[in-house]
């Protein structure tokens, strides 16, 4: 069960980042003005966004690799441990 939750978390983060890459830093009003509605599919990042058109539709930027590194550290330590434990 925990493995399924972990995989779902990673997949959800990747999908959310990929869908949001086209409009990163935009407000809801800006998205509606450009696309007529909220984002419902994978779109390439326009040159006017923070991503500056660098990534094709469906590409994730940096949040997913950071999340994977965090998960790897978590697993290496057999759970959440810190110097305060």
ABEGO torsion letter per residue (X at the ends): XAAAAAAAAAAAAAAAAAAAAAABGBBAAAAAAAAGBBBABBBBBBAABAAGGABBBGBBBAAAAAAAAAAAAAAAAGEBBBAAX
